[in-house]
């Protein structure tokens, strides 16, 4: 099965918009998520670990 990284990033952004945290295992997917969030002006806290990046939606 081939995983489309852009589609994966979009799905994770949808999770964030629904109030859930999202995890990106690679830097590439994390960058794609950040780009999508910037377009939407959606604020998150990013916690970068050795295993990947957690994105946590900020409360208004």
N, C-alpha and C positions, 0 to 999 in steps of 0.2 A: 504494500500500500504506500502510495506517495503522499506525503503531507505537504500541502501548500502553506508556506510560512505566513504569507499575507492573510490568507483566510483564517489561519490559527490566531493571528494577532487581532483580526476583526472580532472573532468570537470572544476573545479575552476582554476586549474593550466593551462588548455587550455585557459581559459578566460584571464589569466594573460599573457600568451605567445602571445595572440592576441592584447595585449596592453590595456586591460580593467582591472579595479579594481575588486577584489573579496572579499566577506564577508563570514566569518565563524561564525556561531552562537554558536558553542560549542568548548571547548578546544580540544576535541578529533579530530574534523575535522581540526582545526587549526594546530595541531601537524602533522597530515597526510599531509597537504599542505606543511608545512615546510620541511618534509622529502623528498617529491617529488621534491621540489624546490632545495634542497641541492644536490640531485642526478643529477639534470640538471645544477647545478651551475648557477642558475637564481637568480638574485638579486632583492629583493623587499624591500619596506618600510612596516613595520608592525605597525599598530596603534591599540593598545589594548584598548577596552572600556568596560564598564560594561555589554554591550549587546552582545559583541563578538569581533572579530578581523577583521580589514580591511587590506587587502594586496594590495599594490599599486606598480606596476612595476617601477623600477628605469630606467631612461633614460641613455643610453650609453654615 
